[in-house]
Each structure stands twice: as C-alpha cells, then as structure tokens.
Amino acid sequence: MLRFLVPAGLLIGCAVAAGQDRPLYERFLRHVARAPVHTDGQVLLNGQPVAMRAQSVSEHLGLTDGETRVLREIASEYLKAAVGWDATEKPLVLAVRLARIEERQPDESVARRLEAVRRERRAVTGKLVERLRYELGEARFDALDAFVRSRRDAFSMAPPPAPVEP
C-alpha cells in the first residue's frame, strides 16, 4: 500500500485554487479591505444602543497586530486587483447576457476575454490565499479558514456581536 504524506493545509489550498471556496475568500477579502480600521463597535437595535459590541475579524479570531497587518495588506492587494477585474468583466457579462436574451450565441472573442478575466481572478485569489496561509502559519490559517467557511451562508462576513462586559 502506497502512502503519500501531504500537509493538511495543502489540501485546503488546492480546494481554494480549484475554485471551490474562491467566492467565499473573495467576499472575505473584500470585507476585510473595506472594514474600518478603528471603530467603537457600538451595536444599535432599532436605533438604540444595546449591551453588545461589534467585533472585527481580528478581534474575533484573536489575531496579533502583525497578523492583522498581513491580513489587511493581502485584502487590500486583492481589492485593487478586483476593481480592475470587475470593470473589465461587467461589460463582457452584459454582452453575453444580451446575446442570450436575443437567443443567439455570444461573440467568441467576448467569451474568451471573459473566461481569461475569470481565470486570472481564480489564479490570483488562490495565490493570495496561499500567501495568507504562509504568512499566518498553518494553525492561525486553519482558524481563519474555519471562520470564513462558517460565514458561507451568512449575509455578511462580519463576526457576530459580542456581549459587553460590565
């Protein structure tokens, strides 16, 4: 019987690179890049303060300042690239949809360009997630990965509010 020793994290990285969790990580990286750096975290319910405080992803996961900086740098790098992809992808998607509405095949060059943009998005997202894994280390990345996966069906990537200690 042959056995192959593969680091557990490599399997997750392969899944991200293959695109299984890429949309989750794209949502997560956008959230981190757009989240305010400092906030008082006051939670309001119907406009009234409640005894809860919004947590940042860093607080929720207990990331150090250095780990938070790395996460924000990678998220900012992703967002810069995503703005370009979104701008390129939007008119291409529109052209494909209009062709389908008119019950015709979309132009091949449009379909090729759209696939090229999506392929680049998948590749870059996978590389950034792998870089995040390398920078944080396996244990810290596993905690981050569990959090990202736990938010799969959530409306927001923000962690749930925490009770305020008296």
C-alpha positions as CSV (number, residue, x, y, z in Angstrom):
1,M,0.0,0.0,0.0
2,L,1.4,3.4,-1.0
3,R,1.0,6.3,1.3
4,F,1.5,10.0,0.5
5,L,2.2,12.5,3.2
6,V,0.5,15.7,2.3
7,P,0.3,18.7,4.7
8,A,-3.3,19.1,5.6
9,G,-3.2,22.8,4.6
10,L,-2.2,21.9,1.1
11,L,-5.5,20.2,0.6
12,I,-7.4,23.3,1.6
13,G,-5.2,25.4,-0.7
14,C,-5.9,23.0,-3.6
15,A,-9.7,23.4,-3.0
16,V,-9.3,27.2,-3.0
17,A,-7.2,27.2,-6.1
18,A,-9.7,24.8,-7.8
19,G,-12.4,27.4,-7.1
20,Q,-14.5,25.6,-4.5
21,D,-14.1,28.3,-1.9
22,R,-12.8,31.1,-4.1
23,P,-16.1,33.1,-3.9
24,L,-16.0,32.8,-0.1
25,Y,-12.5,34.1,0.1
26,E,-13.3,36.9,-2.4
27,R,-16.2,38.0,-0.2
28,F,-14.0,37.8,2.9
29,L,-11.1,39.7,1.4
30,R,-13.4,42.4,0.2
31,H,-14.9,42.7,3.7
32,V,-11.5,42.9,5.4
33,A,-10.3,45.5,2.9
34,R,-13.4,47.7,3.3
35,A,-13.8,47.3,7.0
36,P,-12.9,50.4,9.1
37,V,-9.6,50.1,10.9
38,H,-10.9,51.5,14.2
39,T,-14.4,51.6,15.4
40,D,-16.1,51.8,18.8
41,G,-18.1,48.8,17.9
42,Q,-21.4,50.1,19.4
43,V,-24.3,47.9,18.3
44,L,-27.7,49.6,17.7
45,L,-31.0,47.8,17.7
46,N,-33.8,50.0,16.3
47,G,-31.5,53.0,16.7
48,Q,-30.9,52.2,20.4
49,P,-27.6,51.1,21.9
50,V,-27.6,47.5,23.3
51,A,-25.2,45.8,25.6
52,M,-23.2,44.2,22.7
53,R,-20.2,45.3,20.7
54,A,-19.4,44.6,17.1
55,Q,-16.1,42.7,16.7
56,S,-13.6,42.9,13.9
57,V,-12.4,39.7,12.3
58,S,-9.0,40.3,14.0
59,E,-10.6,40.5,17.5
60,H,-12.9,37.6,16.8
61,L,-10.0,35.3,15.8
62,G,-7.5,36.8,18.3
63,L,-5.1,37.9,15.6
64,T,-1.9,39.7,16.7
65,D,-1.2,43.2,15.3
66,G,1.3,41.7,12.9
67,E,-1.2,39.1,11.7
68,T,-3.9,41.7,11.3
69,R,-1.5,43.9,9.2
70,V,-0.7,40.9,6.9
71,L,-4.4,40.1,6.5
72,R,-5.2,43.8,5.7
73,E,-2.3,44.0,3.2
74,I,-3.4,40.9,1.4
75,A,-7.0,42.0,1.4
76,S,-6.0,45.5,0.0
77,E,-4.0,43.8,-2.7
78,Y,-7.0,41.6,-3.6
79,L,-9.3,44.6,-3.7
80,K,-7.0,46.6,-6.0
81,A,-7.0,43.7,-8.5
82,A,-10.7,43.1,-8.1
83,V,-11.6,46.6,-9.0
84,G,-9.9,46.1,-12.4
85,W,-11.5,42.7,-12.9
86,D,-14.9,44.0,-12.1
87,A,-14.5,46.9,-14.5
88,T,-13.4,44.5,-17.3
89,E,-15.9,41.8,-16.5
90,K,-19.0,44.0,-16.3
91,P,-19.4,44.9,-20.0
92,L,-18.4,41.4,-21.1
93,V,-21.1,39.8,-18.9
94,L,-23.6,42.3,-20.2
95,A,-22.7,41.4,-23.8
96,V,-23.1,37.7,-23.1
97,R,-26.5,38.3,-21.4
98,L,-27.8,40.5,-24.2
99,A,-26.8,37.8,-26.7
100,R,-28.7,35.2,-24.7
101,I,-31.7,37.4,-24.5
102,E,-31.6,37.8,-28.3
103,E,-31.4,34.0,-28.4
104,R,-28.0,34.0,-30.2
105,Q,-24.5,32.8,-29.3
106,P,-22.3,35.4,-27.7
107,D,-19.3,36.6,-29.8
108,E,-16.4,34.1,-29.3
109,S,-13.9,36.9,-28.5
110,V,-16.2,38.2,-25.7
111,A,-16.5,34.7,-24.2
112,R,-12.7,34.2,-24.4
113,R,-11.9,37.5,-22.8
114,L,-14.5,36.9,-20.1
115,E,-13.0,33.4,-19.4
116,A,-9.5,34.9,-19.3
117,V,-10.5,37.5,-16.7
118,R,-12.2,34.8,-14.6
119,R,-9.2,32.5,-14.9
120,E,-6.9,35.4,-13.7
121,R,-9.2,36.1,-10.8
122,R,-9.2,32.5,-9.7
123,A,-5.4,32.3,-10.0
124,V,-4.7,35.5,-8.2
125,T,-7.2,34.7,-5.4
126,G,-5.7,31.3,-5.0
127,K,-2.2,32.8,-4.8
128,L,-3.2,35.4,-2.2
129,V,-4.9,32.8,0.0
130,E,-1.8,30.6,-0.2
131,R,0.3,33.7,0.7
132,L,-2.0,34.3,3.7
133,R,-1.6,30.7,4.7
134,Y,2.2,31.1,4.5
135,E,2.3,34.4,6.4
136,L,-0.1,33.3,9.2
137,G,1.2,29.7,9.6
138,E,-1.0,26.6,9.5
139,A,-2.6,26.9,12.9
140,R,-3.7,30.5,12.5
141,F,-4.7,30.0,8.9
142,D,-6.9,27.0,9.9
143,A,-8.7,29.2,12.4
144,L,-9.2,31.8,9.8
145,D,-10.3,29.2,7.2
146,A,-12.9,27.8,9.7
147,F,-14.3,31.3,10.3
148,V,-14.5,32.0,6.5
149,R,-16.3,28.7,5.9
150,S,-18.6,29.3,8.8
151,R,-19.8,32.5,7.1
152,R,-20.7,30.6,3.9
153,D,-24.4,31.2,4.3
154,A,-24.2,34.4,6.3
155,F,-25.4,37.7,5.0
156,S,-22.2,39.4,6.0
157,M,-18.6,38.3,6.6
158,A,-18.6,40.3,9.8
159,P,-18.3,38.3,13.0
160,P,-21.4,38.2,15.3
161,P,-21.5,40.8,18.0
162,A,-20.1,40.0,21.4
163,P,-21.7,40.9,24.8
164,V,-20.2,43.9,26.5
165,E,-18.5,43.1,29.8
166,P,-19.7,45.2,32.7
